[in-house]
Amino acid sequence: MNLIQTQMAASAAVHNALYTITYAIGQSAIGKILAARSQVGVCAILIGDDAEALEQNLADRFPGNMLVEDKATLRDDLAAIVRFIETPGGGLDLPLDMRHGTPFQQRVWDALRSIPCGATITYTALARRLGQPNGARAVATACAANAIALGIPCHRVVRADGTLSGYRWGVERKRALIDKEATI
């Protein structure tokens, strides 16, 4: 190997180390859960019925990253997520990697993390809290872009009339999460 090839190989190794996402899939009361972790923290918690669809969703959200299934590394994260679904009052204390969003999405996600377990807020009220009184639709779009279900609790946002609206992982799951949190 010549010097340039050696440098390119070293550069590729550094890139892969920096952009490797490990993931694992487990089962919960609301379906299959895919937990994924970057070097910074949990970058995705995806919910669904089909493992292959969850893996494809992860690949679509993080193009160009090396995705590595690693059940041993993610065992504790999956256990914490399943425990949160069953007993949400205990909270979900995982380090999160929320870098994969626009500055506005990140502001919405930060605000969502301040909503207490068992409480809900309307899209309009959340937009007002962020200083965007006409931004309910933008808040809804930021919620839909959230890849860290439960860690960033977008399920706690409801319509102005208090009814449930779309949830990336299904309105029935949203209802189940809100109902479970309401019992604490």
N, C-alpha and C positions, 0 to 999 in steps of 0.2 A: 504494500500500500504506500502510495506517495504521500507527501505532506498535505496536499489539498484533500485527498481522499480521507486521510486521518482526521483533518479538521472538520470535514463534512460529516463524517461518522460521529464525531464527538458532539457536533452541533445537533445532529438528529437525536442522539441519546439525551441531551439536555432538553430538547423540545419535547420528546416523549415523556420524560420525567415530569416536566412542568405541566403538561397537558394530558396527563393520564387521569382518567376517572374510573374509580373502582365502583362496582355495584353488586347488589344481591337482591333477590326476590324472595319474599316471604308471604305468609298467609295471615289475614286478619279477619275480624268480624265483618268488615265492609268490603272484602275482596283481597285480591293480590296487591302487595305493596312492593314497589321497587325503591330502594334507598340507594343513592349514589353520593360519592364523596370525592372531592378534589383535594389538593394539598391544603386548601384553606379550611374546608369544612363540608358539611352536607350541602350539595348543590342541587339535589333533586329528591323529592319524595313523590312518586307517581302512584296513582291508584287505578286499578282496572280489574278485568276478568281474565285477561289473556297475557301470559308472560311474554310471548313474542311481540305482541302489540306494545307492551310496556318498554321492551328493549328497543323497538323501532322508534318510539316516542323519545327515548333518551338519546338515541343516535341523531334524530332530527333536531333536537334541542342543542346538541353539542357537536356540530359537524367539525371534522378536523381533529377531534380529540381521540386519543386511544382509550377505548372502553374495555375494561378488564373485569370479568365476573370474579368476585372474591368473597365468598360467603363467610369465611373465617374473619376477615377484617371488618365486615359489616354486621356481624352477628349482634353485637351490642346495640348498634343503631337500630336495627330491625326490632330487637326486643323492646327498646325504648318507645318506638313508634307504636307497636302493638299494645304495649302497656298504656300509652296515652289514649289510644282509641277505646280501650276498655275502662280506664279510670282517668278521664281527662283532668280531674282536679289536681293530679300530681304534676301536671305540666309536662312540657317536652323541652328539656334542656340539652340541646345539641348545638355545637358550633355550626353556624350557617355561612355558606358562600353565596352571597346575594349580588355578586358582581355582574351577573349576566342579565342586565336590564338597563333600560334608559334611566337617566337621572330622575325623571318623574316617577317611573315604575318603582325605583328604589325608595323614593319618598313615601309612596303609597304602601309598599311592603313594610317599611319601618313603622308607619302609623298602624297598620294591621296588627303588628306584633304587640302593640300597646293595648289592644282590646282584651279585656279580661275574659278568661274562660267562663262560659255561661252567659256572656253578654253578646248582644248584636248591635250593629250600627247600620244605618242606611247608606247607600252609595252617595246620596246628596249630603248627608251629615259629614261623611268622611271627606268629601270634596271641600266642603266649607272649612273643616278642620285644617285642611292643607292650604287654605287661602285661595281656593278655586271654586267659588260659589256656583259656577255654571259647569263644573267639571265632572258631574256624575257619570257621564258616559266614558270619559277618560279614565276615571277610577275603575269602572267595570272592565275596561280593556286591560288595565294593569292587573286586575285580579285574574283575568283570563290568561294572562301571560305568566302567571306565577307557576314556577316548576317545583316549588317546595311546599306541597300541600301539607297542612297541619303545622309545619314549622312556621310558615307564614299563613295565618288562619283566615284565608279569604272566605271560608265557609261561614264566617260570622257576619258577612255583609248581606243585607236584605234590601228588598224594594222599599220605596217610600211608604207603602201601605202595610209593611211588615211581612208580606208574603215572600216566599222563596223564589228566586229567579235562577237563571242558568248557573250551573256549576260544572266546571270542566270535567269532573269525574262523576257527574250525574246528580240530579236534584234529590233522588232518594238517598244517596250517600250524604248529601248536605243536610237533609232532614235528620238522618240518623245521628250525625255528629252533633247538631244543634240540640236535638232531644237528649242525647247522652250528657251533654254539658249542662243542660238545664237542670239535671237532677242533682248536681253537686251543691 
